[in-house]
Amino acid sequence: MKLISWNVNGLRSICQKGFLAFAAGEKPDIICLQETKLQDDQVKEEQMVPPGYCAHFSAAEKRGYSGVATFLTRKMDSSVQRQSKAIGSKRFDTEGRFLITRTKNFILYNVYVPSGTMGDERQSFKYKFLDVFSAHLSSLSKADFSKLIICGDFNICHREIDIHHPAEAEKRQLSGFLPEERKWMENFLRLGLVDTFRLCHGDIKGIFSWWTFRAGARQKNLGWRIDYVFVASALAKKVRKAGIMTKVTGSDHCPVMLDISL
């Protein structure tokens, strides 16, 4: 099963920049998108969903904000047992930040973690989101947890090798590389999850998934690795390949991918 996850910074925008051709060329079984910025009444599937896929959206109440989407091939869609857009938190379930897809063999979480770059209030919101998400995962049964695949934009660099300027980011106390965020990521992994990119590539440096639009950052590879695909440790041996598709443009993020035998 091939999965691609991508923060597209607007689904309308990415469709004007070759998204449909990209999907046709890669032929993944599942495409998870973050920051679609669409409400249900704005979706026109024939224009924004690759042919041969069934589309599922989770939109924010606020227009032009957040939103995730999961596209499944028709064969894959037929295996879906249940989908959910919520984890039981009134504060976050209206933000369009979760889409959970349950099948017999896996439970897929498509997640868009809030950014904290707009100030202390948003950073506090982010911390609360992370705590609620961890508590939700901890409440899952052992059987369900063992089937987890979690992908999306986490807006956190886990380690120094995941950011191009760790010393400067630490000195400037940049959101996304704060000690509390990195500690949360450590605890998140200790729940029993595996970072599939590191599983396959070890401590390779200089591979990022997001670059600011400013100052030619992408051309200079001044980036951050904040987009992930995690799997439950029980699934780690089934991972065939994981990667970051740094040459794919159209957003300030690039896609990340997982190939797994299920």
MARBA-3410 file (N, C-alpha, C, O; in Angstrom, 1 decimal):
262
0.8,-1.2,0.0,0.0,0.0,0.0,0.9,1.2,0.0,1.8,1.4,0.8 ~ 0.6,2.1,-0.9,1.4,3.4,-1.0,0.5,4.5,-0.6,-0.6,4.7,-1.0 ~ 1.1,5.3,0.4,0.4,6.5,0.9,1.3,7.7,0.7,2.5,7.7,0.9 ~ 0.6,8.8,0.3,1.3,10.1,0.2,0.6,11.1,1.0,-0.7,11.2,1.0 ~ 1.3,11.8,1.8,0.7,12.9,2.7,1.4,14.2,2.3,2.6,14.3,2.0
0.5,15.3,2.2,1.0,16.6,1.7,0.2,17.7,2.2,-1.0,17.7,2.1 ~ 0.9,18.7,2.9,0.2,20.0,3.2,0.3,20.8,1.9,1.4,21.2,1.5 ~ -0.9,21.0,1.3,-0.9,21.6,0.0,-1.1,23.1,0.0,-1.0,23.8,-1.0 ~ -1.3,23.7,1.2,-1.5,25.1,1.3,-2.6,25.6,0.4,-2.4,26.6,-0.3 ~ -3.7,24.9,0.4,-4.9,25.3,-0.4,-5.1,24.3,-1.6,-4.2,24.2,-2.5
-6.1,23.5,-1.5,-6.4,22.5,-2.6,-6.6,23.2,-3.9,-6.2,22.7,-4.9 ~ -7.4,24.3,-3.9,-7.6,25.0,-5.2,-6.3,25.4,-5.8,-6.1,25.2,-7.0 ~ -5.4,25.9,-5.0,-4.1,26.4,-5.5,-3.3,25.2,-6.1,-2.7,25.4,-7.1 ~ -3.2,24.1,-5.3,-2.3,23.0,-5.8,-2.9,22.4,-7.0,-2.1,21.9,-7.9 ~ -4.2,22.4,-7.2,-4.8,21.8,-8.4,-4.4,22.7,-9.7,-4.4,22.2,-10.8
-4.1,23.9,-9.5,-3.6,24.8,-10.6,-2.2,24.6,-10.8,-1.6,25.2,-11.8 ~ -1.5,23.9,-10.0,0.0,23.7,-10.1,0.4,22.2,-10.3,1.5,21.9,-10.1 ~ -0.6,21.5,-10.9,-0.2,20.1,-11.3,-0.5,19.0,-10.4,0.1,17.9,-10.6 ~ -1.4,19.2,-9.4,-1.6,18.1,-8.4,-2.3,16.9,-9.1,-1.9,15.8,-8.8 ~ -3.2,17.1,-10.0,-3.9,15.9,-10.6,-2.9,15.1,-11.4,-2.9,13.9,-11.4
-2.0,15.8,-12.1,-0.9,15.1,-12.9,0.0,14.3,-12.0,0.4,13.2,-12.2 ~ 0.4,15.0,-10.9,1.2,14.3,-9.9,0.6,13.1,-9.3,1.3,12.0,-9.3 ~ -0.7,13.1,-9.0,-1.4,11.9,-8.4,-1.4,10.8,-9.5,-1.3,9.7,-9.2 ~ -1.7,11.2,-10.7,-1.8,10.2,-11.8,-0.5,9.6,-12.1,-0.4,8.4,-12.4 ~ 0.6,10.3,-11.9,1.9,9.7,-12.1,2.4,8.8,-11.0,3.0,7.8,-11.2
2.1,9.2,-9.7,2.5,8.4,-8.6,1.6,7.2,-8.3,2.1,6.2,-7.8 ~ 0.3,7.3,-8.6,-0.7,6.3,-8.4,-0.7,5.7,-6.9,-0.6,4.5,-6.7 ~ -0.7,6.6,-5.9,-0.8,6.0,-4.5,-2.2,5.4,-4.3,-3.2,5.8,-4.9 ~ -2.2,4.5,-3.3,-3.5,4.0,-2.9,-4.3,5.0,-2.0,-5.5,5.0,-2.1 ~ -3.6,5.8,-1.3,-4.2,6.8,-0.4,-3.4,8.1,-0.5,-2.2,8.1,-0.6
-4.1,9.2,-0.6,-3.5,10.6,-0.6,-4.2,11.3,0.6,-5.4,11.5,0.7 ~ -3.3,11.8,1.5,-3.8,12.6,2.7,-3.3,14.0,2.5,-2.1,14.2,2.4 ~ -4.2,14.9,2.5,-3.9,16.3,2.3,-4.2,17.1,3.6,-5.2,16.8,4.3 ~ -3.4,18.1,3.8,-3.6,19.0,4.9,-3.7,20.5,4.4,-3.2,20.8,3.4 ~ -4.4,21.3,5.2,-4.6,22.7,4.8,-5.2,22.9,3.5,-4.7,23.6,2.6
-6.4,22.2,3.3,-7.1,22.3,2.1,-7.8,23.6,1.9,-8.1,24.1,0.8 ~ -8.2,24.2,3.1,-8.8,25.6,3.1,-10.2,25.6,2.3,-10.5,26.6,1.7 ~ -10.9,24.5,2.4,-12.2,24.4,1.8,-13.3,24.0,2.7,-13.1,23.2,3.6 ~ -14.5,24.5,2.5,-15.7,24.1,3.2,-16.4,23.1,2.2,-16.1,23.0,1.0 ~ -17.3,22.3,2.8,-18.0,21.3,2.0,-18.7,21.9,0.8,-18.7,21.2,-0.3
-19.3,23.1,0.9,-20.0,23.6,-0.2,-19.1,24.2,-1.3,-19.6,24.7,-2.3 ~ -17.8,24.2,-1.0,-16.9,24.7,-2.0,-16.2,23.6,-2.8,-15.4,23.8,-3.8 ~ -16.5,22.4,-2.5,-15.8,21.2,-3.1,-16.5,20.8,-4.4,-17.7,20.6,-4.4 ~ -15.7,20.8,-5.5,-16.2,20.3,-6.8,-15.3,19.2,-7.2,-14.2,19.4,-7.7 ~ -15.8,18.0,-6.9,-14.9,16.8,-7.0,-14.3,16.6,-8.4,-13.1,16.2,-8.5
-15.0,16.9,-9.4,-14.5,16.7,-10.7,-13.3,17.6,-11.1,-12.6,17.3,-12.0 ~ -13.1,18.6,-10.3,-12.0,19.5,-10.6,-10.9,19.3,-9.6,-9.7,19.7,-10.0 ~ -11.1,18.8,-8.5,-10.1,18.8,-7.4,-9.7,17.4,-6.9,-8.8,17.2,-6.1 ~ -10.4,16.4,-7.4,-10.1,15.0,-6.9,-9.6,14.2,-8.1,-10.3,14.2,-9.2 ~ -8.5,13.5,-8.0,-7.9,12.7,-9.1,-8.9,11.7,-9.5,-9.6,11.1,-8.7
-9.0,11.4,-10.8,-9.9,10.4,-11.3,-9.6,9.0,-10.7,-8.4,8.7,-10.5 ~ -10.6,8.3,-10.4,-10.4,7.0,-9.8,-10.3,7.0,-8.3,-10.2,5.9,-7.7 ~ -10.5,8.1,-7.6,-10.4,8.2,-6.2,-11.7,8.7,-5.6,-12.5,9.4,-6.2 ~ -12.0,8.2,-4.4,-13.1,8.7,-3.6,-12.6,9.7,-2.6,-11.6,9.4,-1.9 ~ -13.3,10.8,-2.4,-12.8,11.9,-1.6,-13.6,12.0,-0.3,-14.8,11.9,-0.3
-12.9,12.3,0.8,-13.5,12.5,2.1,-12.8,13.7,2.7,-11.6,13.8,2.7 ~ -13.6,14.7,3.1,-13.1,16.0,3.6,-13.5,16.2,5.0,-14.6,15.8,5.5 ~ -12.7,16.9,5.8,-13.0,17.4,7.1,-12.7,18.9,7.1,-11.5,19.3,7.0 ~ -13.7,19.7,7.1,-13.5,21.2,7.0,-13.6,21.9,8.3,-14.3,21.4,9.2 ~ -12.9,23.0,8.4,-13.1,23.9,9.6,-14.3,24.7,9.5,-14.8,25.0,8.4
-14.9,25.1,10.6,-16.1,26.0,10.6,-15.7,27.3,10.0,-16.5,28.0,9.3 ~ -14.5,27.8,10.3,-14.0,29.0,9.8,-13.6,28.9,8.3,-12.8,28.0,8.0 ~ -14.0,29.8,7.4,-13.8,29.6,6.0,-12.4,30.0,5.7,-11.8,30.9,6.3 ~ -11.8,29.3,4.7,-10.5,29.6,4.2,-9.4,29.2,5.2,-8.3,29.8,5.2 ~ -9.7,28.2,6.0,-8.8,27.9,7.1,-8.7,26.4,7.3,-9.7,25.7,7.3
-7.5,25.9,7.6,-7.2,24.5,8.0,-7.9,23.5,7.0,-7.9,23.8,5.8 ~ -8.4,22.4,7.5,-9.0,21.4,6.6,-8.1,20.3,6.2,-6.9,20.6,5.8 ~ -8.6,19.1,6.2,-7.9,17.9,5.7,-8.8,17.1,4.8,-10.0,17.2,4.8 ~ -8.1,16.3,3.9,-8.8,15.5,3.0,-8.1,14.2,2.8,-6.9,14.2,2.8 ~ -8.8,13.1,2.7,-8.2,11.8,2.4,-8.9,11.3,1.1,-10.1,11.1,1.0
-8.1,11.0,0.1,-8.5,10.4,-1.1,-8.1,9.0,-1.2,-6.9,8.6,-1.0 ~ -9.0,8.1,-1.5,-8.8,6.6,-1.5,-9.2,6.1,-2.9,-10.2,6.5,-3.5 ~ -8.3,5.2,-3.4,-8.8,4.5,-4.6,-10.1,3.8,-4.4,-10.4,3.5,-3.2 ~ -10.9,3.6,-5.4,-12.2,3.0,-5.2,-12.0,1.6,-4.5,-12.9,1.3,-3.6 ~ -11.0,0.8,-4.8,-10.8,-0.5,-4.2,-10.5,-0.3,-2.7,-11.1,-1.0,-1.9
-9.7,0.7,-2.4,-9.3,1.0,-1.0,-10.6,1.5,-0.3,-10.8,1.1,0.9 ~ -11.3,2.4,-0.9,-12.5,2.9,-0.3,-13.5,1.9,0.1,-14.2,2.0,1.1 ~ -13.6,0.8,-0.7,-14.6,-0.2,-0.5,-14.2,-1.0,0.8,-15.1,-1.7,1.3 ~ -13.0,-0.9,1.3,-12.6,-1.6,2.5,-12.8,-0.8,3.8,-12.5,-1.3,4.9 ~ -13.2,0.4,3.6,-13.4,1.3,4.8,-14.6,0.8,5.6,-15.7,0.7,5.1
-14.3,0.7,6.9,-15.4,0.3,7.8,-16.1,1.5,8.5,-17.3,1.5,8.7 ~ -15.3,2.5,8.8,-15.8,3.7,9.4,-14.9,4.8,9.3,-13.7,4.7,9.2 ~ -15.4,6.1,9.2,-14.6,7.3,9.2,-15.1,8.2,10.3,-16.3,8.2,10.6 ~ -14.2,9.0,10.8,-14.6,10.0,11.8,-13.8,11.3,11.6,-12.6,11.3,11.1 ~ -14.4,12.4,11.9,-13.7,13.7,11.8,-13.4,14.3,13.2,-13.0,15.4,13.3
-13.6,13.5,14.2,-13.5,14.0,15.6,-12.8,13.0,16.5,-12.8,11.8,16.3 ~ -12.2,13.6,17.6,-11.6,12.8,18.6,-12.3,13.0,20.0,-11.8,12.6,21.0 ~ -13.4,13.7,19.9,-14.2,13.9,21.2,-13.8,15.2,21.9,-14.1,15.3,23.1 ~ -13.2,16.2,21.2,-12.9,17.4,21.9,-13.7,18.6,21.1,-13.4,18.8,20.0 ~ -14.6,19.2,21.8,-15.4,20.3,21.2,-14.5,21.4,20.7,-14.8,22.0,19.7
-13.4,21.7,21.4,-12.5,22.8,21.0,-11.8,22.5,19.7,-11.5,23.5,19.0 ~ -11.5,21.3,19.4,-10.7,21.0,18.2,-11.4,20.3,17.1,-11.0,20.3,16.0 ~ -12.6,19.7,17.4,-13.3,18.9,16.4,-14.0,19.8,15.4,-14.5,19.2,14.4 ~ -14.0,21.1,15.6,-14.6,22.0,14.6,-13.6,22.7,13.8,-13.9,23.6,13.0 ~ -12.3,22.2,13.9,-11.2,22.9,13.3,-10.7,22.2,12.0,-9.9,22.7,11.3
-11.4,21.1,11.6,-10.9,20.4,10.4,-9.5,19.9,10.5,-8.7,20.1,9.5 ~ -9.2,19.3,11.6,-7.8,18.9,11.8,-7.6,17.4,11.9,-6.5,16.9,12.0 ~ -8.7,16.6,11.8,-8.6,15.2,11.9,-9.5,14.5,10.8,-10.6,15.0,10.5 ~ -9.0,13.5,10.2,-9.8,12.6,9.4,-9.3,11.2,9.7,-8.2,10.8,9.4 ~ -10.1,10.4,10.3,-9.7,9.0,10.8,-10.4,8.0,9.9,-11.7,8.0,9.9
-9.7,7.1,9.3,-10.2,6.1,8.4,-9.8,4.7,9.0,-8.7,4.4,9.1 ~ -10.9,4.0,9.3,-10.7,2.6,9.9,-10.9,1.5,8.8,-12.0,1.5,8.2 ~ -10.0,0.6,8.7,-10.2,-0.6,7.8,-9.8,-1.8,8.7,-9.5,-1.7,9.9 ~ -10.0,-3.0,8.1,-9.7,-4.2,8.9,-8.2,-4.2,9.3,-7.9,-4.7,10.4 ~ -7.3,-3.8,8.4,-5.9,-3.9,8.6,-5.2,-2.7,9.2,-4.1,-2.9,9.7
-5.8,-1.6,9.1,-5.1,-0.4,9.7,-6.1,0.7,10.0,-7.2,0.7,9.6 ~ -5.7,1.6,10.9,-6.4,2.8,11.2,-5.6,4.0,10.9,-4.5,4.2,11.5 ~ -6.1,4.8,10.0,-5.3,5.9,9.5,-5.8,7.2,10.0,-7.0,7.6,9.9 ~ -4.8,8.0,10.6,-5.1,9.3,11.1,-4.4,10.3,10.2,-3.2,10.3,10.0 ~ -5.2,11.2,9.5,-4.8,12.3,8.7,-4.9,13.5,9.6,-6.0,13.9,10.0
-3.7,14.1,10.0,-3.7,15.1,11.1,-3.0,16.4,10.6,-2.0,16.4,9.9 ~ -3.6,17.6,11.0,-3.0,18.9,10.8,-2.9,19.6,12.1,-3.9,20.1,12.7 ~ -1.7,19.6,12.7,-1.4,20.2,14.0,-1.3,21.7,13.8,-0.8,22.2,12.9 ~ -1.9,22.5,14.7,-1.9,23.9,14.6,-0.5,24.5,14.7,0.4,23.9,15.3 ~ -0.3,25.6,14.0,1.0,26.3,14.1,0.9,27.3,15.4,-0.2,27.7,15.7
2.1,27.5,16.0,2.1,28.4,17.1,2.8,29.7,16.8,3.2,30.5,17.7 ~ 3.1,30.0,15.5,3.9,31.1,15.1,3.3,32.5,15.2,4.0,33.5,15.1 ~ 2.0,32.5,15.5,1.3,33.8,15.5,1.2,34.4,16.9,0.6,35.4,17.1 ~ 2.0,33.8,17.9,2.0,34.4,19.2,1.7,33.4,20.3,1.4,32.3,20.1 ~ 1.7,33.9,21.5,1.5,33.1,22.7,0.2,32.4,22.8,0.1,31.3,23.2
-0.9,33.1,22.4,-2.2,32.5,22.4,-2.3,31.3,21.5,-2.8,30.3,21.9 ~ -1.7,31.4,20.3,-1.8,30.3,19.4,-0.8,29.2,19.8,-1.1,28.0,19.6 ~ 0.3,29.5,20.5,1.2,28.5,21.0,0.5,27.7,22.1,0.6,26.5,22.2 ~ -0.2,28.4,22.9,-1.0,27.7,24.0,-2.0,26.8,23.4,-2.3,25.7,23.9 ~ -2.7,27.3,22.4,-3.7,26.5,21.6,-3.0,25.2,21.1,-3.6,24.1,21.2
-1.8,25.4,20.5,-1.1,24.2,20.0,-0.8,23.2,21.1,-1.0,22.0,20.9 ~ -0.3,23.7,22.2,0.1,22.8,23.3,-1.2,22.0,23.8,-1.1,20.8,24.0 ~ -2.3,22.7,23.9,-3.5,22.0,24.3,-3.9,21.0,23.3,-4.4,19.9,23.7 ~ -3.8,21.3,22.0,-4.2,20.3,21.0,-3.3,19.1,21.1,-3.8,18.0,21.0 ~ -2.0,19.3,21.3,-1.1,18.2,21.4,-1.4,17.3,22.6,-1.4,16.1,22.5
-1.7,17.9,23.7,-2.1,17.1,24.9,-3.4,16.3,24.7,-3.5,15.2,25.1 ~ -4.4,16.9,24.1,-5.6,16.3,23.8,-5.4,15.1,22.8,-6.0,14.0,23.0 ~ -4.6,15.3,21.8,-4.3,14.3,20.8,-3.6,13.1,21.5,-4.0,11.9,21.2 ~ -2.6,13.4,22.3,-1.9,12.3,23.0,-2.8,11.5,23.9,-2.8,10.3,23.9 ~ -3.7,12.2,24.6,-4.6,11.6,25.5,-5.6,10.7,24.7,-5.9,9.6,25.2
-6.0,11.1,23.6,-6.9,10.3,22.7,-6.2,9.0,22.3,-6.8,8.0,22.4 ~ -5.0,9.2,21.8,-4.3,8.0,21.4,-4.0,7.0,22.5,-4.1,5.8,22.4 ~ -3.7,7.5,23.7,-3.5,6.7,24.9,-4.8,5.9,25.3,-4.7,4.9,26.0 ~ -5.9,6.5,24.9,-7.2,5.8,25.3,-7.6,4.7,24.4,-8.5,3.9,24.7 ~ -6.9,4.5,23.3,-7.2,3.5,22.3,-6.9,2.1,22.9,-6.0,1.9,23.7
-7.6,1.1,22.5,-7.4,-0.3,22.9,-6.0,-0.7,22.3,-5.5,-0.1,21.3 ~ -5.4,-1.7,22.9,-4.1,-2.2,22.4,-4.2,-2.7,21.0,-3.3,-2.5,20.2 ~ -5.4,-3.3,20.7,-5.6,-3.9,19.3,-5.7,-2.7,18.3,-5.1,-2.8,17.2 ~ -6.4,-1.7,18.6,-6.5,-0.5,17.7,-5.2,0.2,17.6,-4.8,0.6,16.5 ~ -4.5,0.4,18.7,-3.2,1.1,18.6,-2.2,0.4,17.7,-1.4,1.0,17.0
-2.2,-1.0,17.7,-1.3,-1.7,16.9,-1.5,-1.6,15.4,-0.7,-2.0,14.6 ~ -2.6,-1.0,15.0,-3.0,-0.8,13.6,-2.7,0.6,13.1,-3.1,0.9,12.0 ~ -2.2,1.5,14.0,-2.1,2.9,13.7,-1.1,3.3,12.5,0.0,2.8,12.5 ~ -1.6,4.1,11.6,-0.8,4.9,10.7,-1.2,6.3,10.9,-2.4,6.7,10.7 ~ -0.3,7.2,11.3,-0.6,8.6,11.5,0.3,9.5,10.6,1.5,9.4,10.7
-0.3,10.3,9.8,0.4,11.1,8.9,-0.1,12.6,9.0,-1.2,12.8,9.4 ~ 0.7,13.5,8.5,0.3,14.9,8.4,1.4,15.9,8.7,2.6,15.5,8.9 ~ 0.9,17.1,8.8,1.8,18.2,9.2,1.7,18.4,10.7,0.7,18.8,11.2 ~ 2.8,18.2,11.4,2.9,18.3,12.8,3.4,19.6,13.3,3.3,19.9,14.5 ~ 4.0,20.4,12.4,4.5,21.7,12.8,5.5,21.6,14.0,5.6,22.5,14.8
6.3,20.5,14.0,7.3,20.3,15.0,8.5,19.7,14.3,8.4,18.7,13.6 ~ 9.7,20.2,14.5,10.9,19.5,14.2,11.4,18.7,15.4,11.5,19.3,16.5 ~ 11.5,17.4,15.2,11.8,16.6,16.4,13.2,16.7,16.9,13.4,16.9,18.1 ~ 14.2,16.7,16.0,15.6,16.7,16.4,16.4,17.8,15.7,15.9,18.4,14.7 ~ 17.6,18.0,16.1,18.4,19.1,15.5,18.6,18.8,14.0,18.7,19.7,13.2
18.7,17.5,13.6,19.0,17.2,12.2,17.7,17.4,11.4,17.8,17.3,10.1 ~ 16.6,17.8,12.0,15.4,18.0,11.3,15.2,19.5,10.9,14.1,19.9,10.4 ~ 16.2,20.4,11.2,16.0,21.8,10.9,17.4,22.3,10.5,18.4,21.8,11.0 ~ 17.4,23.3,9.6,18.7,23.7,9.0,19.5,24.6,9.9,20.7,24.7,9.7 ~ 18.9,25.2,10.9,19.6,26.1,11.8,19.2,25.9,13.3,18.6,26.8,13.9
19.5,24.7,13.8,19.0,24.4,15.2,19.5,25.4,16.2,18.7,25.7,17.1 ~ 20.7,25.8,16.2,21.2,26.7,17.2,20.5,28.1,17.2,20.1,28.6,18.2 ~ 20.3,28.6,16.0,19.6,29.9,15.8,18.1,29.7,16.2,17.5,30.6,16.9 ~ 17.5,28.6,15.8,16.1,28.4,16.1,15.9,28.3,17.7,14.9,28.8,18.2 ~ 16.8,27.6,18.3,16.7,27.5,19.8,16.9,28.9,20.4,16.2,29.2,21.4
17.9,29.6,19.9,18.2,30.9,20.5,17.0,31.9,20.4,16.7,32.6,21.3 ~ 16.4,31.8,19.2,15.2,32.7,18.9,13.9,32.2,19.5,12.9,32.8,19.3 ~ 13.9,31.0,20.0,12.8,30.3,20.6,11.6,30.3,19.6,10.5,30.7,19.8 ~ 12.0,29.7,18.4,11.0,29.6,17.3,10.0,28.5,17.6,10.4,27.4,17.9 ~ 8.7,28.8,17.4,7.7,27.8,17.5,8.0,26.7,16.4,8.3,27.0,15.3
7.8,25.5,16.8,8.1,24.4,16.0,9.4,23.7,16.4,9.7,22.6,16.0 ~ 10.3,24.4,17.2,11.5,23.8,17.7,11.7,24.2,19.1,12.8,24.3,19.6 ~ 10.6,24.4,19.8,10.7,24.7,21.3,10.9,23.4,22.1,10.5,22.4,21.7 ~ 11.6,23.5,23.2,11.9,22.4,24.0,10.7,21.6,24.4,10.7,20.3,24.4 ~ 9.6,22.3,24.7,8.3,21.6,25.1,7.7,20.8,23.9,7.2,19.7,24.1
7.9,21.4,22.7,7.3,20.7,21.6,8.1,19.4,21.2,7.6,18.4,20.9 ~ 9.5,19.6,21.3,10.3,18.4,21.1,10.2,17.3,22.1,10.2,16.1,21.8 ~ 9.9,17.7,23.4,9.7,16.8,24.4,8.3,16.1,24.1,8.2,14.8,24.3 ~ 7.4,16.8,23.7,6.1,16.2,23.3,6.3,15.1,22.3,5.7,14.0,22.4 ~ 7.1,15.4,21.3,7.4,14.5,20.2,8.1,13.2,20.7,7.7,12.1,20.3
9.0,13.4,21.7,9.6,12.2,22.3,8.6,11.3,23.0,8.6,10.1,22.9 ~ 7.7,12.0,23.8,6.7,11.2,24.5,5.7,10.6,23.5,5.2,9.5,23.8 ~ 5.4,11.3,22.4,4.5,10.7,21.4,5.1,9.4,20.9,4.3,8.5,20.7 ~ 6.4,9.4,20.5,7.0,8.2,20.0,7.0,7.1,21.1,6.9,5.9,20.8 ~ 7.2,7.5,22.3,7.2,6.5,23.4,5.9,5.8,23.6,5.8,4.8,24.3
4.8,6.4,23.1,3.5,5.7,23.2,3.6,4.4,22.4,2.8,3.5,22.7 ~ 4.6,4.2,21.5,4.7,3.0,20.7,4.6,3.3,19.2,4.0,2.5,18.5 ~ 5.1,4.4,18.8,5.1,4.8,17.4,6.5,5.0,16.8,7.4,5.2,17.5 ~ 6.6,4.8,15.5,7.8,4.8,14.8,7.8,5.9,13.7,6.8,5.9,12.9 ~ 8.8,6.7,13.6,9.0,7.7,12.5,9.5,6.9,11.3,10.7,6.5,11.3
8.7,6.7,10.3,9.1,5.8,9.2,10.2,6.4,8.4,11.0,5.6,7.8 ~ 10.4,7.7,8.3,11.5,8.3,7.5,12.8,7.9,8.2,13.7,7.5,7.6 ~ 12.9,8.1,9.5,14.1,7.8,10.3,14.3,6.2,10.3,15.5,5.8,10.3 ~ 13.2,5.5,10.3,13.4,4.0,10.3,14.1,3.6,9.0,14.9,2.7,9.1 ~ 13.8,4.2,7.9,14.4,3.8,6.6,15.7,4.5,6.3,16.5,4.0,5.5
15.9,5.7,6.8,17.0,6.5,6.4,18.0,6.9,7.5,19.0,7.6,7.3 ~ 17.7,6.5,8.7,18.6,6.7,9.8,18.8,8.2,10.1,17.8,9.0,10.0 ~ 20.0,8.6,10.4,20.3,10.0,10.8,20.7,10.9,9.6,21.5,11.8,9.8 ~ 20.2,10.6,8.4,20.6,11.4,7.3,20.2,12.9,7.6,19.2,13.1,8.2 ~ 21.0,13.8,7.1,20.8,15.2,7.3,20.4,15.9,6.1,20.6,15.4,5.0
19.9,17.1,6.2,19.6,18.0,5.1,18.4,17.6,4.3,18.2,18.1,3.1 ~ 17.5,16.8,4.8,16.3,16.4,4.1,15.1,17.1,4.8,14.8,16.7,6.0 ~ 14.4,18.0,4.2,13.4,18.7,4.8,12.1,18.6,4.1,12.1,18.2,2.9 ~ 11.0,19.1,4.7,9.7,19.0,4.0,8.9,20.3,3.9,7.9,20.4,3.3 ~ 9.5,21.4,4.6,8.9,22.7,4.5,10.0,23.7,4.4,11.0,23.7,5.1
9.7,24.8,3.6,10.6,25.9,3.5,9.8,27.2,3.4,8.7,27.2,2.7 ~ 10.2,28.2,4.1,9.5,29.5,4.0,9.6,30.0,2.5,10.5,29.7,1.8 ~ 8.6,30.7,2.1,8.6,31.3,0.8,9.6,32.4,0.7,9.9,32.9,-0.5 ~ 10.1,32.9,1.8,11.0,34.1,1.8,12.4,33.7,1.4,12.9,32.6,1.7 ~ 13.1,34.7,0.8,14.6,34.7,0.7,15.1,33.5,0.0,16.3,33.1,0.3
14.4,32.9,-0.9,14.9,31.7,-1.7,15.2,30.5,-0.8,16.2,29.8,-1.1 ~ 14.5,30.3,0.3,14.8,29.3,1.3,14.9,27.9,0.6,15.7,27.1,1.0 ~ 13.9,27.6,-0.3,13.9,26.3,-0.8,15.1,26.0,-1.7,15.7,25.0,-1.7 ~ 15.4,27.0,-2.5,16.6,26.9,-3.4,17.8,26.7,-2.6,18.8,26.0,-3.1 ~ 17.9,27.3,-1.4,19.1,27.1,-0.6,19.0,26.0,0.4,19.9,25.7,1.2
17.9,25.3,0.3,17.5,24.2,1.2,17.6,24.6,2.7,18.2,23.8,3.5 ~ 17.1,25.7,3.0,17.0,26.2,4.4,15.6,25.8,4.9,14.7,26.6,5.0 ~ 15.5,24.5,5.3,14.2,24.0,5.6,14.0,23.4,6.9,14.9,23.4,7.8 ~ 12.8,22.9,7.2,12.4,22.2,8.4,11.7,20.8,8.0,11.0,20.8,7.0 ~ 11.9,19.8,8.8,11.2,18.5,8.6,10.1,18.5,9.6,10.3,18.2,10.8
8.9,18.8,9.2,7.7,18.9,10.1,6.5,18.0,9.6,5.5,18.0,10.3 ~ 6.7,17.4,8.5,5.7,16.5,7.9,6.2,15.0,8.1,7.3,14.7,7.8 ~ 5.3,14.2,8.6,5.7,12.8,9.1,4.7,11.8,8.6,3.5,12.1,8.4 ~ 5.2,10.5,8.6,4.3,9.4,8.6,4.8,8.5,9.7,5.9,8.0,9.6 ~ 4.0,8.3,10.7,4.3,7.4,11.8,3.5,6.1,11.7,2.4,6.1,11.2
4.0,5.0,12.2,3.3,3.8,12.3,3.4,3.2,13.7,4.4,3.5,14.4 ~ 2.5,2.4,14.1,2.6,1.7,15.4,3.9,0.8,15.3,4.1,0.2,14.2 ~ 4.5,0.6,16.4,5.7,-0.3,16.3,5.4,-1.7,15.8,6.3,-2.4,15.3 ~ 4.2,-2.1,16.0,3.8,-3.5,15.6,3.8,-3.5,14.0,3.9,-4.6,13.5 ~ 3.7,-2.4,13.4,3.7,-2.4,11.9,5.1,-2.1,11.3,5.3,-2.1,10.1
6.1,-1.8,12.1,7.4,-1.3,11.6,8.0,-2.3,10.7,8.6,-1.8,9.7 ~ 7.9,-3.5,11.0,8.6,-4.5,10.1,7.9,-4.6,8.7,8.5,-5.2,7.8 ~ 6.7,-4.1,8.6,6.0,-4.1,7.3,6.3,-2.9,6.4,5.8,-2.9,5.3 ~ 7.0,-2.0,6.9,7.4,-0.8,6.1,8.4,-1.2,5.1,9.5,-1.7,5.4 ~ 8.1,-0.9,3.8,9.0,-1.2,2.7,9.8,0.0,2.3,11.0,-0.2,2.0
9.2,1.1,2.4,9.9,2.3,1.9,9.2,3.6,2.5,8.0,3.6,2.7 ~ 10.0,4.6,2.8,9.5,5.9,3.3,10.4,6.9,2.7,11.6,6.8,2.6 ~ 9.8,8.1,2.4,10.6,9.1,1.8,10.0,10.5,1.9,8.8,10.6,2.2 ~ 10.8,11.5,1.5,10.3,12.9,1.4,10.6,13.3,0.0,11.7,13.3,-0.5 ~ 9.5,13.8,-0.7,9.6,14.0,-2.1,10.0,15.5,-2.4,9.2,16.3,-2.8
11.3,15.8,-2.1,11.7,17.2,-2.1,11.7,17.9,-3.4,11.7,19.1,-3.5 ~ 11.6,17.1,-4.5,11.6,17.8,-5.8,10.2,18.2,-6.3,10.0,18.8,-7.3 ~ 9.2,17.8,-5.5,7.8,18.1,-5.9,7.4,19.5,-5.4,7.5,19.7,-4.2 ~ 7.1,20.4,-6.3,6.8,21.7,-5.9,5.3,22.0,-6.0,4.5,21.1,-6.4 ~ 4.9,23.3,-5.7,3.5,23.7,-5.7,3.0,24.2,-4.4,2.0,24.9,-4.4
3.7,23.8,-3.3,3.3,24.3,-2.0,4.6,24.7,-1.3,5.7,24.4,-1.8 ~ 4.5,25.3,-0.1,5.7,25.5,0.7,6.1,24.2,1.4,7.2,24.2,2.0 ~ 5.3,23.2,1.4,5.6,21.9,1.8,5.8,21.0,0.6,5.4,21.3,-0.5 ~ 6.5,19.9,0.8,6.6,18.8,-0.2,5.9,17.6,0.3,5.7,17.5,1.6 ~ 5.5,16.6,-0.5,4.9,15.4,0.0,5.9,14.5,0.7,7.1,14.5,0.5
5.3,13.7,1.6,6.0,12.6,2.2,5.3,11.3,1.9,4.1,11.3,1.7 ~ 6.0,10.2,1.8,5.4,9.0,1.4,5.8,7.8,2.2,6.8,7.7,2.9 ~ 4.9,6.8,2.2,5.1,5.5,2.9,4.6,4.4,1.9,3.6,4.5,1.3 ~ 5.5,3.3,1.9,5.1,2.1,1.2,5.1,1.0,2.2,6.2,0.7,2.8 ~ 4.0,0.3,2.4,3.9,-0.7,3.5,3.1,-1.9,3.0,2.2,-1.7,2.3
3.5,-3.1,3.5,2.8,-4.3,3.2,1.8,-4.6,4.2,2.1,-4.8,5.4 ~ 0.6,-4.6,3.8,-0.5,-4.8,4.8,-1.5,-5.9,4.2,-2.5,-6.2,4.8
END
